[in-house]
């Protein structure tokens, strides 16, 4: 139960930091309202997640190969 509370707290803090970051960098980072910018912003989290999961998958494959090459 304690692990779930810690996880939820971390997610809430990360969400709060993201929202504060968006609020205060809005004036610094000005983007033109074009279709390319909108599509980039919408798909950026998806591509970031694909990159992260692909990286973890490749690490898992490398760890599995190392364990299978070890002799008991």
N, CA, C and O atoms as a Tripos MOL2 file, in Angstrom:
@<TRIPOS>MOLECULE
protein
  288   287    72     0     0
PROTEIN
NO_CHARGES

@<TRIPOS>ATOM
      1 N           0.8240   -1.1950    0.0000 N.3       1 UNK1
      2 CA          0.0000    0.0000    0.0000 C.3       1 UNK1
      3 C           0.8660    1.2560    0.0000 C.2       1 UNK1
      4 O           0.5470    2.2470   -0.6570 O.2       1 UNK1
      5 N           1.9780    1.1970    0.7560 N.am      2 UNK2
      6 CA          2.8580    2.3500    0.8350 C.3       2 UNK2
      7 C           3.4940    2.6440   -0.5220 C.2       2 UNK2
      8 O           3.6900    3.8070   -0.8760 O.2       2 UNK2
      9 N           3.8170    1.5930   -1.2860 N.am      3 UNK3
     10 CA          4.4080    1.7810   -2.6100 C.3       3 UNK3
     11 C           3.4420    2.5000   -3.5510 C.2       3 UNK3
     12 O           3.8550    3.3330   -4.3580 O.2       3 UNK3
     13 N           2.1590    2.1740   -3.4420 N.am      4 UNK4
     14 CA          1.1630    2.8210   -4.2990 C.3       4 UNK4
     15 C           1.0330    4.2980   -3.9630 C.2       4 UNK4
     16 O           0.9040    5.1360   -4.8550 O.2       4 UNK4
     17 N           1.0660    4.6080   -2.6930 N.am      5 UNK5
     18 CA          0.9540    6.0130   -2.2760 C.3       5 UNK5
     19 C           2.1680    6.8030   -2.7610 C.2       5 UNK5
     20 O           2.0280    7.9360   -3.2210 O.2       5 UNK5
     21 N           3.3480    6.2150   -2.6610 N.am      6 UNK6
     22 CA          4.5610    6.8850   -3.1260 C.3       6 UNK6
     23 C           4.4970    7.1010   -4.6340 C.2       6 UNK6
     24 O           4.8550    8.1720   -5.1250 O.2       6 UNK6
     25 N           4.0420    6.0890   -5.3700 N.am      7 UNK7
     26 CA          3.9260    6.2170   -6.8260 C.3       7 UNK7
     27 C           2.9420    7.3220   -7.2010 C.2       7 UNK7
     28 O           3.2390    8.1420   -8.0700 O.2       7 UNK7
     29 N           1.7870    7.3550   -6.5630 N.am      8 UNK8
     30 CA          0.7800    8.3820   -6.8550 C.3       8 UNK8
     31 C           1.3220    9.7660   -6.5180 C.2       8 UNK8
     32 O           1.0690   10.7260   -7.2460 O.2       8 UNK8
     33 N           2.0570    9.8740   -5.4300 N.am      9 UNK9
     34 CA          2.6550   11.1520   -5.0460 C.3       9 UNK9
     35 C           3.6710   11.6110   -6.0930 C.2       9 UNK9
     36 O           3.7060   12.7900   -6.4460 O.2       9 UNK9
     37 N           4.4930   10.6900   -6.5880 N.am     10 UNK10
     38 CA          5.4680   11.0360   -7.6250 C.3      10 UNK10
     39 C           4.7770   11.5010   -8.9010 C.2      10 UNK10
     40 O           5.2250   12.4540   -9.5380 O.2      10 UNK10
     41 N           3.6850   10.8320   -9.2760 N.am     11 UNK11
     42 CA          2.9500   11.2250  -10.4790 C.3      11 UNK11
     43 C           2.3320   12.6110  -10.2980 C.2      11 UNK11
     44 O           2.3590   13.4260  -11.2210 O.2      11 UNK11
     45 N           1.7790   12.8820   -9.1250 N.am     12 UNK12
     46 CA          1.1890   14.1960   -8.8630 C.3      12 UNK12
     47 C           2.2450   15.2960   -8.8990 C.2      12 UNK12
     48 O           2.0040   16.3680   -9.4540 O.2      12 UNK12
     49 N           3.4050   15.0420   -8.3160 N.am     13 UNK13
     50 CA          4.4690   16.0390   -8.3190 C.3      13 UNK13
     51 C           4.9720   16.2800   -9.7390 C.2      13 UNK13
     52 O           5.1990   17.4250  -10.1290 O.2      13 UNK13
     53 N           5.1470   15.2140  -10.5100 N.am     14 UNK14
     54 CA          5.6000   15.3660  -11.8990 C.3      14 UNK14
     55 C           4.5710   16.1420  -12.7170 C.2      14 UNK14
     56 O           4.9400   16.9880  -13.5310 O.2      14 UNK14
     57 N           3.2960   15.8640  -12.5110 N.am     15 UNK15
     58 CA          2.2440   16.5860  -13.2330 C.3      15 UNK15
     59 C           2.2410   18.0610  -12.8500 C.2      15 UNK15
     60 O           2.0810   18.9310  -13.7060 O.2      15 UNK15
     61 N           2.4160   18.3340  -11.5670 N.am     16 UNK16
     62 CA          2.4400   19.7160  -11.1050 C.3      16 UNK16
     63 C           3.6320   20.4580  -11.7050 C.2      16 UNK16
     64 O           3.4910   21.5910  -12.1660 O.2      16 UNK16
     65 N           4.8170   19.8170  -11.7000 N.am     17 UNK17
     66 CA          5.9980   20.4580  -12.2860 C.3      17 UNK17
     67 C           5.8110   20.7160  -13.7750 C.2      17 UNK17
     68 O           6.2100   21.7650  -14.2790 O.2      17 UNK17
     69 N           5.2120   19.7750  -14.4720 N.am     18 UNK18
     70 CA          4.9550   19.9590  -15.8970 C.3      18 UNK18
     71 C           4.0000   21.1220  -16.1380 C.2      18 UNK18
     72 O           4.2290   21.9340  -17.0340 O.2      18 UNK18
     73 N           2.9400   21.2090  -15.3540 N.am     19 UNK19
     74 CA          1.9810   22.2940  -15.5500 C.3      19 UNK19
     75 C           2.5980   23.6540  -15.2150 C.2      19 UNK19
     76 O           2.3300   24.6380  -15.9050 O.2      19 UNK19
     77 N           3.4130   23.7190  -14.1700 N.am     20 UNK20
     78 CA          4.0960   24.9740  -13.8310 C.3      20 UNK20
     79 C           5.0850   25.3450  -14.9330 C.2      20 UNK20
     80 O           5.2060   26.5120  -15.3040 O.2      20 UNK20
     81 N           5.7910   24.3370  -15.4520 N.am     21 UNK21
     82 CA          6.7250   24.5880  -16.5480 C.3      21 UNK21
     83 C           6.0290   25.1240  -17.7790 C.2      21 UNK21
     84 O           6.5220   26.0530  -18.4190 O.2      21 UNK21
     85 N           4.9010   24.5530  -18.1130 N.am     22 UNK22
     86 CA          4.1480   25.0220  -19.2760 C.3      22 UNK22
     87 C           3.6400   26.4420  -19.0570 C.2      22 UNK22
     88 O           3.6730   27.2730  -19.9640 O.2      22 UNK22
     89 N           3.1750   26.7040  -17.8500 N.am     23 UNK23
     90 CA          2.6170   28.0190  -17.5580 C.3      23 UNK23
     91 C           3.6670   29.1250  -17.6830 C.2      23 UNK23
     92 O           3.3850   30.1850  -18.2420 O.2      23 UNK23
     93 N           4.8660   28.8860  -17.1710 N.am     24 UNK24
     94 CA          5.8600   29.9530  -17.1330 C.3      24 UNK24
     95 C           6.7910   29.9820  -18.3430 C.2      24 UNK24
     96 O           7.4480   30.9990  -18.5710 O.2      24 UNK24
     97 N           6.8730   28.9120  -19.1240 N.am     25 UNK25
     98 CA          7.6950   28.9660  -20.3390 C.3      25 UNK25
     99 C           6.8800   29.3900  -21.5500 C.2      25 UNK25
    100 O           7.4190   29.5400  -22.6470 O.2      25 UNK25
    101 N           5.6050   29.5800  -21.3550 N.am     26 UNK26
    102 CA          4.7340   30.0100  -22.4500 C.3      26 UNK26
    103 C           5.1930   31.3480  -23.0250 C.2      26 UNK26
    104 O           5.1650   31.5480  -24.2390 O.2      26 UNK26
    105 N           5.6070   32.2410  -22.1720 N.am     27 UNK27
    106 CA          5.9920   33.5740  -22.6170 C.3      27 UNK27
    107 C           7.4080   33.5880  -23.2060 C.2      27 UNK27
    108 O           7.7340   34.4470  -24.0250 O.2      27 UNK27
    109 N           8.2360   32.6420  -22.7900 N.am     28 UNK28
    110 CA          9.6100   32.5790  -23.2800 C.3      28 UNK28
    111 C           9.6730   31.8780  -24.6330 C.2      28 UNK28
    112 O          10.3490   32.3430  -25.5510 O.2      28 UNK28
    113 N           8.9710   30.7700  -24.7480 N.am     29 UNK29
    114 CA          9.0080   29.9430  -25.9500 C.3      29 UNK29
    115 C           7.7580   30.2190  -26.7730 C.2      29 UNK29
    116 O           6.6880   29.6760  -26.5000 O.2      29 UNK29
    117 N           7.9040   31.0610  -27.7730 N.am     30 UNK30
    118 CA          6.7730   31.4280  -28.6190 C.3      30 UNK30
    119 C           6.8610   30.6330  -29.9220 C.2      30 UNK30
    120 O           7.8560   30.7200  -30.6430 O.2      30 UNK30
    121 N           5.8240   29.8630  -30.2170 N.am     31 UNK31
    122 CA          5.7670   29.0710  -31.4420 C.3      31 UNK31
    123 C           4.6950   29.6330  -32.3620 C.2      31 UNK31
    124 O           3.6410   30.0880  -31.9180 O.2      31 UNK31
    125 N           4.9880   29.5910  -33.6350 N.am     32 UNK32
    126 CA          3.9960   30.0290  -34.6100 C.3      32 UNK32
    127 C           2.8850   28.9780  -34.6960 C.2      32 UNK32
    128 O           3.1730   27.7830  -34.6450 O.2      32 UNK32
    129 N           1.6400   29.3940  -34.8220 N.am     33 UNK33
    130 CA          0.5290   28.4270  -34.8770 C.3      33 UNK33
    131 C           0.4030   27.7910  -36.2680 C.2      33 UNK33
    132 O          -0.4700   28.1560  -37.0550 O.2      33 UNK33
    133 N           1.2800   26.8470  -36.5460 N.am     34 UNK34
    134 CA          1.2330   26.1510  -37.8260 C.3      34 UNK34
    135 C           0.8290   24.6990  -37.6080 C.2      34 UNK34
    136 O           0.8690   24.1890  -36.4880 O.2      34 UNK34
    137 N           0.4430   24.0490  -38.6880 N.am     35 UNK35
    138 CA          0.0440   22.6450  -38.5910 C.3      35 UNK35
    139 C           1.2010   21.7490  -38.1500 C.2      35 UNK35
    140 O           1.0010   20.8250  -37.3630 O.2      35 UNK35
    141 N           2.3880   22.0110  -38.6430 N.am     36 UNK36
    142 CA          3.5590   21.1970  -38.2960 C.3      36 UNK36
    143 C           3.8630   21.3010  -36.8020 C.2      36 UNK36
    144 O           4.1570   20.2950  -36.1550 O.2      36 UNK36
    145 N           3.7930   22.5060  -36.2600 N.am     37 UNK37
    146 CA          4.0400   22.6760  -34.8250 C.3      37 UNK37
    147 C           2.9860   21.9540  -33.9940 C.2      37 UNK37
    148 O           3.3170   21.3290  -32.9860 O.2      37 UNK37
    149 N           1.7400   22.0310  -34.3960 N.am     38 UNK38
    150 CA          0.6720   21.3660  -33.6570 C.3      38 UNK38
    151 C           0.8460   19.8450  -33.6900 C.2      38 UNK38
    152 O           0.7130   19.1790  -32.6630 O.2      38 UNK38
    153 N           1.1400   19.3080  -34.8600 N.am     39 UNK39
    154 CA          1.3380   17.8610  -34.9820 C.3      39 UNK39
    155 C           2.5480   17.4180  -34.1700 C.2      39 UNK39
    156 O           2.5110   16.3670  -33.5300 O.2      39 UNK39
    157 N           3.6180   18.2060  -34.1890 N.am     40 UNK40
    158 CA          4.8170   17.8710  -33.4220 C.3      40 UNK40
    159 C           4.5250   17.8270  -31.9330 C.2      40 UNK40
    160 O           4.9730   16.9150  -31.2390 O.2      40 UNK40
    161 N           3.7860   18.7950  -31.4410 N.am     41 UNK41
    162 CA          3.4740   18.8500  -30.0160 C.3      41 UNK41
    163 C           2.5570   17.6880  -29.6120 C.2      41 UNK41
    164 O           2.7130   17.1260  -28.5280 O.2      41 UNK41
    165 N           1.6200   17.3340  -30.4630 N.am     42 UNK42
    166 CA          0.6910   16.2560  -30.1350 C.3      42 UNK42
    167 C           1.3950   14.8980  -30.1280 C.2      42 UNK42
    168 O           1.1250   14.0690  -29.2590 O.2      42 UNK42
    169 N           2.2870   14.6660  -31.0800 N.am     43 UNK43
    170 CA          2.9150   13.3530  -31.1950 C.3      43 UNK43
    171 C           4.2320   13.2240  -30.4210 C.2      43 UNK43
    172 O           4.7620   12.1180  -30.3250 O.2      43 UNK43
    173 N           4.7670   14.2880  -29.8790 N.am     44 UNK44
    174 CA          6.0370   14.2250  -29.1470 C.3      44 UNK44
    175 C           5.9970   13.2440  -27.9700 C.2      44 UNK44
    176 O           6.9300   12.4550  -27.8250 O.2      44 UNK44
    177 N           4.9620   13.2550  -27.1240 N.am     45 UNK45
    178 CA          4.9440   12.2790  -26.0220 C.3      45 UNK45
    179 C           4.9010   10.8290  -26.5100 C.2      45 UNK45
    180 O           5.5100    9.9490  -25.9020 O.2      45 UNK45
    181 N           4.1930   10.5850  -27.5920 N.am     46 UNK46
    182 CA          4.1110    9.2370  -28.1470 C.3      46 UNK46
    183 C           5.4810    8.7740  -28.6280 C.2      46 UNK46
    184 O           5.8950    7.6510  -28.3410 O.2      46 UNK46
    185 N           6.1790    9.6310  -29.3560 N.am     47 UNK47
    186 CA          7.5030    9.2670  -29.8580 C.3      47 UNK47
    187 C           8.5010    9.1020  -28.7200 C.2      47 UNK47
    188 O           9.3740    8.2370  -28.7800 O.2      47 UNK47
    189 N           8.3770    9.9230  -27.6880 N.am     48 UNK48
    190 CA          9.2630    9.7890  -26.5340 C.3      48 UNK48
    191 C           9.0300    8.4460  -25.8380 C.2      48 UNK48
    192 O           9.9840    7.7860  -25.4250 O.2      48 UNK48
    193 N           7.7780    8.0460  -25.7090 N.am     49 UNK49
    194 CA          7.4720    6.7630  -25.0660 C.3      49 UNK49
    195 C           7.9590    5.5990  -25.9160 C.2      49 UNK49
    196 O           8.4710    4.6170  -25.3790 O.2      49 UNK49
    197 N           7.8100    5.6920  -27.2270 N.am     50 UNK50
    198 CA          8.3140    4.6390  -28.1190 C.3      50 UNK50
    199 C           9.8310    4.5230  -27.9820 C.2      50 UNK50
    200 O          10.3620    3.4140  -27.9180 O.2      50 UNK50
    201 N          10.5240    5.6420  -27.9370 N.am     51 UNK51
    202 CA         11.9830    5.6170  -27.7970 C.3      51 UNK51
    203 C          12.3860    5.0030  -26.4610 C.2      51 UNK51
    204 O          13.3110    4.1920  -26.4060 O.2      51 UNK51
    205 N          11.7060    5.3800  -25.3890 N.am     52 UNK52
    206 CA         12.0290    4.8550  -24.0660 C.3      52 UNK52
    207 C          11.7670    3.3550  -23.9870 C.2      52 UNK52
    208 O          12.6110    2.6030  -23.5000 O.2      52 UNK52
    209 N          10.6100    2.9170  -24.4610 N.am     53 UNK53
    210 CA         10.2880    1.4870  -24.4040 C.3      53 UNK53
    211 C          11.1910    0.6700  -25.3230 C.2      53 UNK53
    212 O          11.5520   -0.4580  -24.9870 O.2      53 UNK53
    213 N          11.5550    1.2150  -26.4650 N.am     54 UNK54
    214 CA         12.4880    0.5300  -27.3550 C.3      54 UNK54
    215 C          13.8540    0.3790  -26.7170 C.2      54 UNK54
    216 O          14.4940   -0.6640  -26.8490 O.2      54 UNK54
    217 N          14.3030    1.4160  -26.0260 N.am     55 UNK55
    218 CA         15.5790    1.3660  -25.3280 C.3      55 UNK55
    219 C          15.5510    0.3120  -24.2230 C.2      55 UNK55
    220 O          16.5010   -0.4550  -24.0690 O.2      55 UNK55
    221 N          14.4640    0.2760  -23.4560 N.am     56 UNK56
    222 CA         14.3370   -0.7320  -22.3980 C.3      56 UNK56
    223 C          14.2770   -2.1390  -22.9870 C.2      56 UNK56
    224 O          14.8420   -3.0710  -22.4160 O.2      56 UNK56
    225 N          13.6070   -2.2990  -24.1110 N.am     57 UNK57
    226 CA         13.5170   -3.6010  -24.7750 C.3      57 UNK57
    227 C          14.9020   -4.0720  -25.2190 C.2      57 UNK57
    228 O          15.2520   -5.2380  -25.0370 O.2      57 UNK57
    229 N          15.6820   -3.1710  -25.7970 N.am     58 UNK58
    230 CA         17.0320   -3.5350  -26.2260 C.3      58 UNK58
    231 C          17.9170   -3.8880  -25.0360 C.2      58 UNK58
    232 O          18.7410   -4.7980  -25.1300 O.2      58 UNK58
    233 N          17.7620   -3.1910  -23.9350 N.am     59 UNK59
    234 CA         18.5070   -3.5360  -22.7270 C.3      59 UNK59
    235 C          18.1230   -4.9230  -22.2320 C.2      59 UNK59
    236 O          18.9850   -5.6950  -21.8130 O.2      59 UNK59
    237 N          16.8420   -5.2400  -22.2790 N.am     60 UNK60
    238 CA         16.3650   -6.5450  -21.8280 C.3      60 UNK60
    239 C          16.9210   -7.6600  -22.7080 C.2      60 UNK60
    240 O          17.3050   -8.7190  -22.2120 O.2      60 UNK60
    241 N          16.9620   -7.4160  -24.0070 N.am     61 UNK61
    242 CA         17.5220   -8.4220  -24.9240 C.3      61 UNK61
    243 C          19.0010   -8.6430  -24.6130 C.2      61 UNK61
    244 O          19.4570   -9.7860  -24.5820 O.2      61 UNK61
    245 N          19.7580   -7.5640  -24.3830 N.am     62 UNK62
    246 CA         21.1790   -7.6920  -24.0690 C.3      62 UNK62
    247 C          21.3920   -8.4230  -22.7490 C.2      62 UNK62
    248 O          22.3050   -9.2430  -22.6420 O.2      62 UNK62
    249 N          20.5720   -8.1440  -21.7460 N.am     63 UNK63
    250 CA         20.6980   -8.8310  -20.4580 C.3      63 UNK63
    251 C          20.3620  -10.3040  -20.5910 C.2      63 UNK63
    252 O          20.9910  -11.1340  -19.9350 O.2      63 UNK63
    253 N          19.3880  -10.6510  -21.4190 N.am     64 UNK64
    254 CA         19.0150  -12.0430  -21.6270 C.3      64 UNK64
    255 C          20.1280  -12.8020  -22.3350 C.2      64 UNK64
    256 O          20.4060  -13.9540  -22.0030 O.2      64 UNK64
    257 N          20.7650  -12.1600  -23.3120 N.am     65 UNK65
    258 CA         21.8690  -12.8040  -24.0230 C.3      65 UNK65
    259 C          23.0580  -13.0360  -23.1050 C.2      65 UNK65
    260 O          23.7160  -14.0720  -23.1970 O.2      65 UNK65
    261 N          23.3390  -12.0980  -22.2320 N.am     66 UNK66
    262 CA         24.4620  -12.2440  -21.3060 C.3      66 UNK66
    263 C          24.1920  -13.4010  -20.3490 C.2      66 UNK66
    264 O          25.0870  -14.2020  -20.0780 O.2      66 UNK66
    265 N          22.9700  -13.4940  -19.8390 N.am     67 UNK67
    266 CA         22.6360  -14.5710  -18.9060 C.3      67 UNK67
    267 C          22.6620  -15.9320  -19.5880 C.2      67 UNK67
    268 O          23.0570  -16.9210  -18.9700 O.2      67 UNK67
    269 N          22.2440  -16.0010  -20.8630 N.am     68 UNK68
    270 CA         22.2200  -17.2820  -21.5620 C.3      68 UNK68
    271 C          23.6220  -17.7350  -21.9380 C.2      68 UNK68
    272 O          23.8470  -18.9330  -22.1070 O.2      68 UNK68
    273 N          24.5850  -16.7990  -22.0770 N.am     69 UNK69
    274 CA         25.9550  -17.1610  -22.4130 C.3      69 UNK69
    275 C          26.7550  -17.6080  -21.2030 C.2      69 UNK69
    276 O          27.8030  -18.2340  -21.3570 O.2      69 UNK69
    277 N          26.2840  -17.3010  -20.0070 N.am     70 UNK70
    278 CA         26.9900  -17.7060  -18.7990 C.3      70 UNK70
    279 C          26.7820  -19.1900  -18.5620 C.2      70 UNK70
    280 O          25.6760  -19.7070  -18.7250 O.2      70 UNK70
    281 N          27.8450  -19.8680  -18.1780 N.am     71 UNK71
    282 CA         27.7520  -21.2960  -17.8930 C.3      71 UNK71
    283 C          27.6600  -21.4900  -16.3880 C.2      71 UNK71
    284 O          28.3500  -20.8110  -15.6280 O.2      71 UNK71
    285 N          26.8100  -22.4160  -15.9560 N.am     72 UNK72
    286 CA         26.6540  -22.6330  -14.5000 C.3      72 UNK72
    287 C          27.8610  -23.2420  -13.8470 C.2      72 UNK72
    288 O          27.8580  -23.4730  -12.6380 O.2      72 UNK72
@<TRIPOS>BOND
     1     1     2 1
     2     2     3 1
     3     3     4 2
     4     3     5 am
     5     5     6 1
     6     6     7 1
     7     7     8 2
     8     7     9 am
     9     9    10 1
    10    10    11 1
    11    11    12 2
    12    11    13 am
    13    13    14 1
    14    14    15 1
    15    15    16 2
    16    15    17 am
    17    17    18 1
    18    18    19 1
    19    19    20 2
    20    19    21 am
    21    21    22 1
    22    22    23 1
    23    23    24 2
    24    23    25 am
    25    25    26 1
    26    26    27 1
    27    27    28 2
    28    27    29 am
    29    29    30 1
    30    30    31 1
    31    31    32 2
    32    31    33 am
    33    33    34 1
    34    34    35 1
    35    35    36 2
    36    35    37 am
    37    37    38 1
    38    38    39 1
    39    39    40 2
    40    39    41 am
    41    41    42 1
    42    42    43 1
    43    43    44 2
    44    43    45 am
    45    45    46 1
    46    46    47 1
    47    47    48 2
    48    47    49 am
    49    49    50 1
    50    50    51 1
    51    51    52 2
    52    51    53 am
    53    53    54 1
    54    54    55 1
    55    55    56 2
    56    55    57 am
    57    57    58 1
    58    58    59 1
    59    59    60 2
    60    59    61 am
    61    61    62 1
    62    62    63 1
    63    63    64 2
    64    63    65 am
    65    65    66 1
    66    66    67 1
    67    67    68 2
    68    67    69 am
    69    69    70 1
    70    70    71 1
    71    71    72 2
    72    71    73 am
    73    73    74 1
    74    74    75 1
    75    75    76 2
    76    75    77 am
    77    77    78 1
    78    78    79 1
    79    79    80 2
    80    79    81 am
    81    81    82 1
    82    82    83 1
    83    83    84 2
    84    83    85 am
    85    85    86 1
    86    86    87 1
    87    87    88 2
    88    87    89 am
    89    89    90 1
    90    90    91 1
    91    91    92 2
    92    91    93 am
    93    93    94 1
    94    94    95 1
    95    95    96 2
    96    95    97 am
    97    97    98 1
    98    98    99 1
    99    99   100 2
   100    99   101 am
   101   101   102 1
   102   102   103 1
   103   103   104 2
   104   103   105 am
   105   105   106 1
   106   106   107 1
   107   107   108 2
   108   107   109 am
   109   109   110 1
   110   110   111 1
   111   111   112 2
   112   111   113 am
   113   113   114 1
   114   114   115 1
   115   115   116 2
   116   115   117 am
   117   117   118 1
   118   118   119 1
   119   119   120 2
   120   119   121 am
   121   121   122 1
   122   122   123 1
   123   123   124 2
   124   123   125 am
   125   125   126 1
   126   126   127 1
   127   127   128 2
   128   127   129 am
   129   129   130 1
   130   130   131 1
   131   131   132 2
   132   131   133 am
   133   133   134 1
   134   134   135 1
   135   135   136 2
   136   135   137 am
   137   137   138 1
   138   138   139 1
   139   139   140 2
   140   139   141 am
   141   141   142 1
   142   142   143 1
   143   143   144 2
   144   143   145 am
   145   145   146 1
   146   146   147 1
   147   147   148 2
   148   147   149 am
   149   149   150 1
   150   150   151 1
   151   151   152 2
   152   151   153 am
   153   153   154 1
   154   154   155 1
   155   155   156 2
   156   155   157 am
   157   157   158 1
   158   158   159 1
   159   159   160 2
   160   159   161 am
   161   161   162 1
   162   162   163 1
   163   163   164 2
   164   163   165 am
   165   165   166 1
   166   166   167 1
   167   167   168 2
   168   167   169 am
   169   169   170 1
   170   170   171 1
   171   171   172 2
   172   171   173 am
   173   173   174 1
   174   174   175 1
   175   175   176 2
   176   175   177 am
   177   177   178 1
   178   178   179 1
   179   179   180 2
   180   179   181 am
   181   181   182 1
   182   182   183 1
   183   183   184 2
   184   183   185 am
   185   185   186 1
   186   186   187 1
   187   187   188 2
   188   187   189 am
   189   189   190 1
   190   190   191 1
   191   191   192 2
   192   191   193 am
   193   193   194 1
   194   194   195 1
   195   195   196 2
   196   195   197 am
   197   197   198 1
   198   198   199 1
   199   199   200 2
   200   199   201 am
   201   201   202 1
   202   202   203 1
   203   203   204 2
   204   203   205 am
   205   205   206 1
   206   206   207 1
   207   207   208 2
   208   207   209 am
   209   209   210 1
   210   210   211 1
   211   211   212 2
   212   211   213 am
   213   213   214 1
   214   214   215 1
   215   215   216 2
   216   215   217 am
   217   217   218 1
   218   218   219 1
   219   219   220 2
   220   219   221 am
   221   221   222 1
   222   222   223 1
   223   223   224 2
   224   223   225 am
   225   225   226 1
   226   226   227 1
   227   227   228 2
   228   227   229 am
   229   229   230 1
   230   230   231 1
   231   231   232 2
   232   231   233 am
   233   233   234 1
   234   234   235 1
   235   235   236 2
   236   235   237 am
   237   237   238 1
   238   238   239 1
   239   239   240 2
   240   239   241 am
   241   241   242 1
   242   242   243 1
   243   243   244 2
   244   243   245 am
   245   245   246 1
   246   246   247 1
   247   247   248 2
   248   247   249 am
   249   249   250 1
   250   250   251 1
   251   251   252 2
   252   251   253 am
   253   253   254 1
   254   254   255 1
   255   255   256 2
   256   255   257 am
   257   257   258 1
   258   258   259 1
   259   259   260 2
   260   259   261 am
   261   261   262 1
   262   262   263 1
   263   263   264 2
   264   263   265 am
   265   265   266 1
   266   266   267 1
   267   267   268 2
   268   267   269 am
   269   269   270 1
   270   270   271 1
   271   271   272 2
   272   271   273 am
   273   273   274 1
   274   274   275 1
   275   275   276 2
   276   275   277 am
   277   277   278 1
   278   278   279 1
   279   279   280 2
   280   279   281 am
   281   281   282 1
   282   282   283 1
   283   283   284 2
   284   283   285 am
   285   285   286 1
   286   286   287 1
   287   287   288 2
@<TRIPOS>SUBSTRUCTURE
     1 UNK1         2 RESIDUE 1 A UNK
     2 UNK2         6 RESIDUE 1 A UNK
     3 UNK3        10 RESIDUE 1 A UNK
     4 UNK4        14 RESIDUE 1 A UNK
     5 UNK5        18 RESIDUE 1 A UNK
     6 UNK6        22 RESIDUE 1 A UNK
     7 UNK7        26 RESIDUE 1 A UNK
     8 UNK8        30 RESIDUE 1 A UNK
     9 UNK9        34 RESIDUE 1 A UNK
    10 UNK10       38 RESIDUE 1 A UNK
    11 UNK11       42 RESIDUE 1 A UNK
    12 UNK12       46 RESIDUE 1 A UNK
    13 UNK13       50 RESIDUE 1 A UNK
    14 UNK14       54 RESIDUE 1 A UNK
    15 UNK15       58 RESIDUE 1 A UNK
    16 UNK16       62 RESIDUE 1 A UNK
    17 UNK17       66 RESIDUE 1 A UNK
    18 UNK18       70 RESIDUE 1 A UNK
    19 UNK19       74 RESIDUE 1 A UNK
    20 UNK20       78 RESIDUE 1 A UNK
    21 UNK21       82 RESIDUE 1 A UNK
    22 UNK22       86 RESIDUE 1 A UNK
    23 UNK23       90 RESIDUE 1 A UNK
    24 UNK24       94 RESIDUE 1 A UNK
    25 UNK25       98 RESIDUE 1 A UNK
    26 UNK26      102 RESIDUE 1 A UNK
    27 UNK27      106 RESIDUE 1 A UNK
    28 UNK28      110 RESIDUE 1 A UNK
    29 UNK29      114 RESIDUE 1 A UNK
    30 UNK30      118 RESIDUE 1 A UNK
    31 UNK31      122 RESIDUE 1 A UNK
    32 UNK32      126 RESIDUE 1 A UNK
    33 UNK33      130 RESIDUE 1 A UNK
    34 UNK34      134 RESIDUE 1 A UNK
    35 UNK35      138 RESIDUE 1 A UNK
    36 UNK36      142 RESIDUE 1 A UNK
    37 UNK37      146 RESIDUE 1 A UNK
    38 UNK38      150 RESIDUE 1 A UNK
    39 UNK39      154 RESIDUE 1 A UNK
    40 UNK40      158 RESIDUE 1 A UNK
    41 UNK41      162 RESIDUE 1 A UNK
    42 UNK42      166 RESIDUE 1 A UNK
    43 UNK43      170 RESIDUE 1 A UNK
    44 UNK44      174 RESIDUE 1 A UNK
    45 UNK45      178 RESIDUE 1 A UNK
    46 UNK46      182 RESIDUE 1 A UNK
    47 UNK47      186 RESIDUE 1 A UNK
    48 UNK48      190 RESIDUE 1 A UNK
    49 UNK49      194 RESIDUE 1 A UNK
    50 UNK50      198 RESIDUE 1 A UNK
    51 UNK51      202 RESIDUE 1 A UNK
    52 UNK52      206 RESIDUE 1 A UNK
    53 UNK53      210 RESIDUE 1 A UNK
    54 UNK54      214 RESIDUE 1 A UNK
    55 UNK55      218 RESIDUE 1 A UNK
    56 UNK56      222 RESIDUE 1 A UNK
    57 UNK57      226 RESIDUE 1 A UNK
    58 UNK58      230 RESIDUE 1 A UNK
    59 UNK59      234 RESIDUE 1 A UNK
    60 UNK60      238 RESIDUE 1 A UNK
    61 UNK61      242 RESIDUE 1 A UNK
    62 UNK62      246 RESIDUE 1 A UNK
    63 UNK63      250 RESIDUE 1 A UNK
    64 UNK64      254 RESIDUE 1 A UNK
    65 UNK65      258 RESIDUE 1 A UNK
    66 UNK66      262 RESIDUE 1 A UNK
    67 UNK67      266 RESIDUE 1 A UNK
    68 UNK68      270 RESIDUE 1 A UNK
    69 UNK69      274 RESIDUE 1 A UNK
    70 UNK70      278 RESIDUE 1 A UNK
    71 UNK71      282 RESIDUE 1 A UNK
    72 UNK72      286 RESIDUE 1 A UNK
